Amino acid sequence: MFIGRETELESLTEHYQSDQFECAIIYGRRRIGKTELISHFSKDRPSIFYTATQENAESNLIRMSNALNFFENSENHSGPVYQNFDQLLDRVAELSKKKRIIFVIDEYPYLAESYPGFSSLLQAHIDQQFKNTKLFLILCGSSMSFMEKQVLGYQSPLYGRRTLQLKLEPFSFNETQQMLPNVDKADAFALHAISGGIPQYLSYFANKRSVKEAIIDCFLKKDGRLFEEPNNLLKQELRELANYNSIISAIANGASRLNDIAMTTKIPATSIKSYLDNLSELEIIQRKVPITEINKRSKKAIYQINDGMFRFWYRFVPARLTLIERGMTDIAWNGIESNLNHFLGPAFEKLAQDYLWNHYDVERTPFTNLGNWWGADKRTREQVELDILGFSSDNPMFGVFGECKWRNEPISKDILEKLIFNSNLFNYPKKYYYLFSKVGFTDECQKLAKEIDCKLITFKEM
């Protein structure tokens, strides 16, 4: 059963129906569901589907020839091995002159690396032949830096040739719930945060009876499907794995500023920036500044792990490797269980922010910017963090303030009082308050919320 990706399918279908040459670039991190999307879209439509391999150009030419032969004669796979890619692309152009054909090159970076001239060759065919055909060309890749720089980038021979660009993002929580229809909502949220919303990881959890079983089977066993996953992904993209592992581990365990990460890892601050940039490019980590910062180069910047699976793995697995090696999975789980609510906190903040965006018209809360904020309180000389701060770039009269608590007890009055106190750091004449809770609110909190018109929202309502 295919789930999600409605917007992407609509875009692909719309371009397919143009009945003229189209070139779609589809990319995103590994396991995000690119091939599944393309397979679903191309099902029952005339398609040449080729997946490039990390082999030399000759091997890729042979395999692509076989894919083309299969398209022309699915009952008899035999056919010519083209002498070169130029001849093969000529044949594709000939076949698509009067017939709508989808031509997919999956893992395109592998092909371009095995034959560096392929992008230029493809450009020439697009300009001279394909543009007058009914070909729907799809180039797909998992190496986001390659796809963005060497396919979509200004310096690429293919720059300006694409007619559709799709970057696949992780599933939303709603889509995760569709993938896990038999899982309790709170457990589905935990699995959503742990997987980062990556469809393939969610498929591993689909038949598990509980969060505990999912974590133990996938992370805490040597043969678990996600036990080696971070290292496997890093090996495909990076060198110097020891340094990258140290950096991700440092961030997962609390180091967030550049100098703190450098001190924790013993990597010189002058060198660590390039490592952080590479991890950011892969979207494993992200560099964040307070939502009010206009200068994105602000010294207030922090680094966080952006990928849910990486964040979970580096937070909990390395410290339990000895227990895992000895098969003591229940003991390993106990230490995770007691810290799981705290781990899920940032994901709950993101869910709350998404809720406000999704209910923008309903709530009529005037903001154009929404996110986290942190900074110094000159009144107390302490650092303050706001889970949610929203404001309008066009109207400085309004501010939105929110606090999110993913814990097993109701939010008390003092949490709301602290939010009000912290909101006074900002001079918005009109302030809107929101509290988001896993389970609910105390009577005292509800009374104060009514007095100041603070919206109280439980996870059940989200």
C-alpha positions as CSV (number, residue, x, y, z in Angstrom):
1,M,0.0,0.0,0.0
2,F,1.5,3.4,-1.1
3,I,1.1,6.1,1.6
4,G,1.7,9.9,1.3
5,R,3.5,11.9,-1.3
6,E,0.2,13.2,-2.7
7,T,1.6,16.6,-3.7
8,E,4.6,15.0,-5.4
9,L,2.4,12.5,-7.3
10,E,0.1,15.4,-8.4
11,S,3.1,17.3,-9.8
12,L,4.5,14.3,-11.6
13,T,1.1,13.5,-13.1
14,E,0.6,17.1,-14.2
15,H,3.9,17.2,-16.0
16,Y,3.3,13.7,-17.5
17,Q,0.1,14.9,-19.0
18,S,1.8,17.8,-20.8
19,D,2.8,15.2,-23.5
20,Q,6.0,17.1,-24.2
21,F,9.6,16.7,-23.1
22,E,9.9,17.0,-19.3
23,C,12.9,16.6,-17.1
24,A,12.2,15.9,-13.4
25,I,15.0,16.0,-10.7
26,I,14.0,14.0,-7.7
27,Y,16.4,13.8,-4.7
28,G,16.5,13.4,-0.9
29,R,18.3,11.4,1.8
30,R,18.6,7.6,1.6
31,R,15.6,5.6,2.7
32,I,13.3,8.6,2.1
33,G,11.2,6.7,-0.5
34,K,12.4,8.2,-3.8
35,T,12.4,4.9,-5.7
36,E,9.1,3.9,-4.2
37,L,7.6,7.2,-5.4
38,I,8.9,6.8,-8.9
39,S,7.9,3.1,-9.1
40,H,4.3,4.0,-8.0
41,F,4.1,6.9,-10.5
42,S,5.5,4.9,-13.4
43,K,3.4,1.8,-12.7
44,D,1.3,0.9,-15.8
45,R,3.0,3.6,-17.8
46,P,5.6,2.9,-20.5
47,S,8.9,3.2,-18.6
48,I,12.6,2.5,-18.9
49,F,13.9,2.1,-15.4
50,Y,17.7,2.0,-14.8
51,T,19.5,2.0,-11.5
52,A,23.1,3.1,-11.8
53,T,25.8,1.2,-9.9
54,Q,29.2,2.1,-8.4
55,E,31.0,0.4,-11.2
56,N,32.9,1.7,-14.2
57,A,31.3,3.3,-17.2
58,E,31.3,0.2,-19.3
59,S,29.4,-1.8,-16.7
60,N,26.8,0.9,-16.4
61,L,26.5,1.1,-20.2
62,I,25.9,-2.7,-20.4
63,R,23.2,-2.5,-17.6
64,M,21.5,0.5,-19.2
65,S,21.5,-1.3,-22.5
66,N,19.8,-4.3,-20.8
67,A,17.2,-2.0,-19.3
68,L,16.4,-0.5,-22.7
69,N,16.3,-3.9,-24.3
70,F,13.9,-5.1,-21.6
71,F,11.6,-2.1,-22.4
72,E,11.6,-2.9,-26.1
73,N,11.1,-6.6,-25.6
74,S,10.1,-7.6,-22.0
75,E,9.8,-11.3,-23.0
76,N,13.2,-11.5,-24.5
77,H,15.8,-9.5,-22.6
78,S,18.5,-10.1,-25.3
79,G,19.4,-7.2,-27.5
80,P,22.3,-5.0,-28.5
81,V,24.8,-3.6,-26.0
82,Y,25.2,-0.1,-27.3
83,Q,28.8,0.9,-28.2
84,N,28.4,4.1,-26.2
85,F,25.9,6.2,-24.3
86,D,25.5,8.6,-27.2
87,Q,24.0,5.8,-29.3
88,L,21.9,4.6,-26.5
89,L,20.4,8.1,-25.9
90,D,19.8,8.4,-29.7
91,R,17.7,5.2,-29.4
92,V,15.7,6.6,-26.5
93,A,15.0,9.8,-28.5
94,E,13.8,7.7,-31.4
95,L,11.5,5.7,-29.3
96,S,9.9,8.7,-27.7
97,K,9.2,10.8,-30.8
98,K,5.6,9.7,-31.0
99,K,5.1,7.8,-27.7
100,R,5.1,9.1,-24.1
101,I,8.0,7.2,-22.4
102,I,9.3,7.7,-18.9
103,F,13.1,7.2,-18.7
104,V,14.3,6.9,-15.1
105,I,18.0,7.0,-14.1
106,D,18.1,6.2,-10.4
107,E,21.2,6.8,-8.4
108,Y,22.3,9.3,-11.0
109,P,25.4,10.4,-9.1
110,Y,26.9,6.9,-9.5
111,L,26.6,7.1,-13.3
112,A,27.9,10.6,-13.5
113,E,30.9,9.7,-11.4
114,S,31.7,6.6,-13.4
115,Y,31.5,8.6,-16.6
116,P,32.1,12.3,-15.9
117,G,31.1,13.4,-19.3
118,F,27.6,12.0,-19.1
119,S,25.9,15.2,-17.8
120,S,27.3,17.1,-20.8
121,L,26.2,14.3,-23.2
122,L,22.7,14.4,-21.6
123,Q,22.6,18.2,-22.0
124,A,23.4,17.9,-25.7
125,H,20.7,15.3,-26.2
126,I,18.1,17.4,-24.3
127,D,18.9,20.5,-26.4
128,Q,19.2,18.8,-29.8
129,Q,16.8,15.8,-29.6
130,F,14.8,15.2,-26.5
131,K,13.2,18.7,-26.5
132,N,11.3,17.6,-29.7
133,T,10.1,14.3,-28.2
134,K,7.5,13.0,-25.7
135,L,10.2,11.8,-23.3
136,F,9.7,12.2,-19.5
137,L,13.2,12.0,-18.1
138,I,13.6,11.5,-14.4
139,L,17.0,11.8,-12.7
140,C,17.1,10.6,-9.1
141,G,19.8,10.6,-6.5
142,S,20.5,10.3,-2.8
143,S,23.6,12.4,-2.6
144,M,22.0,15.7,-1.9
145,S,25.2,17.7,-2.3
146,F,25.8,16.2,-5.8
147,M,22.3,16.7,-6.9
148,E,22.1,20.3,-5.7
149,K,25.5,21.3,-7.0
150,Q,26.3,19.1,-10.0
151,V,22.8,18.6,-11.4
152,L,20.8,21.7,-10.3
153,G,23.7,24.0,-9.7
154,Y,24.6,27.0,-12.0
155,Q,27.9,25.3,-13.0
156,S,26.2,22.1,-14.0
157,P,25.8,21.2,-17.7
158,L,22.2,20.4,-16.8
159,Y,21.5,23.8,-15.3
160,G,18.2,25.1,-16.6
161,R,17.1,21.9,-18.3
162,R,14.9,20.6,-15.5
163,T,11.2,21.3,-15.7
164,L,10.3,19.8,-12.3
165,Q,12.3,19.6,-9.1
166,L,11.2,17.5,-6.1
167,K,13.1,17.2,-2.9
168,L,11.5,14.5,-0.8
169,E,11.1,15.4,2.9
170,P,10.5,13.0,5.8
171,F,6.9,12.1,6.5
172,S,4.7,14.3,8.7
173,F,3.3,12.9,11.9
174,N,-0.1,12.4,10.1
175,E,1.6,10.3,7.4
176,T,3.5,8.4,10.1
177,Q,0.1,7.5,11.6
178,Q,-1.1,6.3,8.3
179,M,1.9,4.0,8.1
180,L,1.3,2.7,11.7
181,P,-2.6,2.5,11.8
182,N,-2.6,-0.1,14.6
183,V,-0.3,1.8,16.9
184,D,-1.5,4.0,19.8
185,K,-1.1,7.7,18.9
186,A,1.5,8.4,21.6
187,D,3.5,5.4,20.6
188,A,3.2,6.5,17.0
189,F,4.6,9.9,17.9
190,A,7.5,8.3,19.7
191,L,8.3,6.1,16.7
192,H,7.9,9.2,14.4
193,A,10.5,11.1,16.4
194,I,12.9,8.1,16.7
195,S,12.7,7.4,12.9
196,G,12.8,11.0,11.9
197,G,9.7,10.3,9.8
198,I,11.8,8.2,7.3
199,P,9.4,5.8,5.6
200,Q,11.7,2.8,5.4
201,Y,12.5,3.0,9.1
202,L,8.8,3.3,9.9
203,S,8.2,0.1,7.8
204,Y,10.6,-1.7,10.2
205,F,8.3,-0.7,13.2
206,A,5.0,-1.5,11.5
207,N,4.7,-5.0,13.0
208,K,6.1,-4.2,16.4
209,R,3.8,-4.5,19.4
210,S,5.3,-1.6,21.4
211,V,7.9,1.2,21.3
212,K,10.0,-1.0,23.5
213,E,9.9,-3.9,21.1
214,A,10.7,-1.6,18.1
215,I,13.7,-0.1,19.8
216,I,15.1,-3.4,21.1
217,D,14.7,-5.2,17.8
218,C,15.9,-2.4,15.6
219,F,18.6,-0.7,17.7
220,L,19.6,-2.9,20.6
221,K,20.5,-6.1,18.8
222,K,23.6,-6.7,16.8
223,D,21.4,-7.9,13.9
224,G,18.9,-5.1,14.3
225,R,18.1,-3.3,11.1
226,L,19.2,0.1,12.5
227,F,22.1,-1.0,14.6
228,E,24.7,-0.2,11.9
229,E,22.6,2.3,10.0
230,P,24.3,5.6,10.9
231,N,27.8,4.2,10.1
232,N,26.6,2.7,6.9
233,L,25.1,6.0,5.8
234,L,28.2,8.0,6.8
235,K,30.5,5.6,4.9
236,Q,28.6,6.2,1.7
237,E,29.0,10.0,2.0
238,L,32.1,10.9,4.1
239,R,35.7,10.1,5.0
240,E,37.4,10.5,8.4
241,L,34.5,8.7,10.1
242,A,36.1,8.9,13.5
243,N,35.9,12.7,13.6
244,Y,32.3,12.8,12.3
245,N,31.2,10.2,14.8
246,S,32.8,12.2,17.6
247,I,31.1,15.4,16.4
248,I,27.6,13.9,16.1
249,S,28.0,12.2,19.5
250,A,29.1,15.4,21.2
251,I,26.0,17.2,19.8
252,A,23.7,14.4,20.8
253,N,25.0,14.6,24.3
254,G,24.5,18.3,24.8
255,A,27.4,20.3,23.1
256,S,25.7,22.8,20.8
257,R,28.0,25.7,20.2
258,L,31.0,25.5,17.9
259,N,33.6,26.0,20.6
260,D,31.9,23.5,22.9
261,I,31.8,20.9,20.2
262,A,35.5,21.5,19.5
263,M,36.5,21.2,23.1
264,T,34.5,18.0,23.6
265,T,35.9,16.3,20.5
266,K,39.4,17.8,20.8
267,I,39.2,18.8,17.1
268,P,40.6,22.4,16.7
269,A,38.0,25.0,16.3
270,T,39.7,26.2,13.1
271,S,39.2,22.8,11.5
272,I,35.8,21.7,12.9
273,K,33.8,24.2,10.8
274,S,34.3,22.1,7.6
275,Y,33.1,19.0,9.3
276,L,30.0,20.8,10.6
277,D,29.3,22.2,7.2
278,N,29.5,18.7,5.6
279,L,27.1,17.2,8.1
280,S,24.8,20.2,7.6
281,E,24.9,19.7,3.9
282,L,23.8,16.1,4.4
283,E,21.0,17.4,6.8
284,I,22.2,15.2,9.6
285,I,22.7,18.3,11.7
286,Q,21.5,21.9,11.4
287,R,22.8,25.2,12.4
288,K,20.1,27.3,14.1
289,V,19.9,30.9,15.3
290,P,17.1,32.4,17.4
291,I,14.0,33.1,15.3
292,T,14.4,36.9,15.7
293,E,18.0,37.0,14.4
294,I,18.2,38.8,11.0
295,N,21.9,38.0,10.7
296,K,22.1,34.3,10.1
297,R,25.8,34.4,10.8
298,S,25.0,35.3,14.4
299,K,27.3,34.2,17.1
300,K,24.2,33.0,19.0
301,A,24.1,30.0,16.6
302,I,23.9,26.5,17.9
303,Y,24.1,23.1,16.2
304,Q,21.4,20.4,16.7
305,I,21.0,16.9,15.2
306,N,18.4,17.3,12.5
307,D,17.9,13.6,11.7
308,G,15.7,11.8,14.2
309,M,17.3,8.4,13.7
310,F,20.8,9.8,14.1
311,R,19.8,11.8,17.2
312,F,18.3,8.7,18.8
313,W,21.2,6.4,17.9
314,Y,24.0,8.7,19.1
315,R,22.1,9.6,22.2
316,F,21.5,6.1,23.4
317,V,23.3,3.3,21.5
318,P,27.1,4.0,21.9
319,A,26.8,4.1,25.7
320,R,25.1,0.7,25.7
321,L,27.3,-1.2,23.2
322,T,28.8,-3.5,25.9
323,L,25.2,-4.5,27.0
324,I,24.2,-5.0,23.4
325,E,27.3,-7.2,22.7
326,R,26.4,-9.3,25.7
327,G,22.7,-9.6,24.6
328,M,21.5,-7.7,27.7
329,T,18.8,-5.8,25.8
330,D,16.3,-5.4,28.6
331,I,18.9,-3.6,30.8
332,A,19.9,-1.4,27.9
333,W,16.2,-0.6,27.3
334,N,15.7,0.4,31.0
335,G,18.1,3.3,30.7
336,I,16.5,4.5,27.5
337,E,12.9,4.2,28.9
338,S,13.6,6.6,31.8
339,N,15.0,9.2,29.4
340,L,12.6,8.8,26.5
341,N,10.2,11.6,27.4
342,H,13.1,14.1,27.6
343,F,14.3,12.9,24.2
344,L,10.9,13.4,22.7
345,G,10.7,17.0,23.9
346,P,12.2,18.7,20.8
347,A,10.0,16.6,18.5
348,F,7.0,17.7,20.5
349,E,8.0,21.4,20.0
350,K,8.2,20.8,16.3
351,L,4.8,19.2,16.3
352,A,3.4,22.2,18.2
353,Q,4.9,24.6,15.7
354,D,3.4,22.6,12.9
355,Y,0.0,22.7,14.7
356,L,0.1,26.5,14.8
357,W,1.0,26.7,11.1
358,N,-1.7,24.2,10.1
359,H,-4.3,26.0,12.2
360,Y,-3.2,29.5,11.1
361,D,-6.6,30.5,9.6
362,V,-8.6,28.9,12.4
363,E,-6.7,30.6,15.3
364,R,-6.2,33.9,13.4
365,T,-2.9,34.4,15.2
366,P,-0.9,36.9,13.2
367,F,2.6,35.7,12.6
368,T,4.8,35.3,9.6
369,N,7.8,33.8,11.5
370,L,7.6,31.0,14.1
371,G,10.4,29.1,15.8
372,N,12.6,28.7,18.9
373,W,14.2,31.6,20.7
374,W,17.0,31.8,23.2
375,G,19.0,34.7,24.8
376,A,19.9,36.5,28.0
377,D,17.5,37.9,30.5
378,K,19.1,41.1,31.7
379,R,16.6,41.1,34.7
380,T,17.9,37.9,36.1
381,R,21.2,37.5,34.2
382,E,20.1,34.1,33.2
383,Q,19.7,32.4,29.8
384,V,16.1,32.0,28.6
385,E,14.7,29.6,26.1
386,L,11.3,29.9,24.4
387,D,9.9,26.8,22.7
388,I,7.7,28.9,20.5
389,L,8.1,32.6,19.5
390,G,6.0,33.9,16.6
391,F,5.8,37.4,15.2
392,S,4.9,39.3,12.1
393,S,7.5,41.0,9.9
394,D,4.9,43.4,8.8
395,N,3.1,44.1,12.1
396,P,5.1,44.6,15.3
397,M,2.0,44.8,17.4
398,F,1.6,41.1,18.0
399,G,3.7,38.3,19.5
400,V,3.0,34.6,20.0
401,F,4.5,32.7,22.9
402,G,4.4,29.0,23.6
403,E,5.7,26.3,25.9
404,C,5.6,22.6,25.2
405,K,5.9,19.8,27.8
406,W,6.0,16.1,26.8
407,R,5.8,14.5,30.2
408,N,3.4,12.3,32.1
409,E,1.9,14.9,34.5
410,P,-0.3,17.9,33.8
411,I,1.3,21.3,33.2
412,S,1.1,23.4,36.4
413,K,0.4,27.1,36.9
414,D,4.0,28.0,37.4
415,I,4.9,26.9,33.9
416,L,2.4,29.4,32.5
417,E,3.6,32.1,34.9
418,K,7.1,31.6,33.7
419,L,6.0,31.9,30.1
420,I,4.3,35.2,30.9
421,F,7.4,36.5,32.7
422,N,9.7,35.5,29.8
423,S,7.3,37.1,27.3
424,N,7.9,40.4,29.0
425,L,11.4,40.4,27.4
426,F,9.5,41.5,24.2
427,N,7.5,44.7,23.8
428,Y,4.6,43.4,21.8
429,P,1.4,45.3,22.8
430,K,-0.7,42.2,22.1
431,K,0.5,38.8,23.2
432,Y,-1.0,35.4,22.4
433,Y,-0.1,32.5,24.7
434,Y,-0.2,28.7,24.0
435,L,0.6,25.7,26.2
436,F,1.0,22.3,24.7
437,S,0.8,19.3,27.0
438,K,1.1,15.5,26.5
439,V,-1.6,14.8,29.1
440,G,-3.3,18.0,30.3
441,F,-3.2,20.9,32.7
442,T,-3.8,21.4,36.4
443,D,-7.0,23.3,37.6
444,E,-4.9,26.3,38.7
445,C,-3.2,26.4,35.3
446,Q,-6.6,26.3,33.5
447,K,-7.9,29.1,35.7
448,L,-5.0,31.4,34.9
449,A,-5.1,30.5,31.2
450,K,-8.8,31.5,31.1
451,E,-7.9,34.9,32.7
452,I,-5.3,35.8,30.1
453,D,-6.9,33.9,27.1
454,C,-4.1,31.4,26.8
455,K,-4.9,28.4,24.5
456,L,-4.4,25.1,26.2
457,I,-3.8,22.2,23.7
458,T,-3.3,18.6,24.6
459,F,-1.5,16.0,22.4
460,K,-4.8,14.3,21.9
461,E,-6.1,17.4,20.1
462,M,-3.1,17.7,17.8
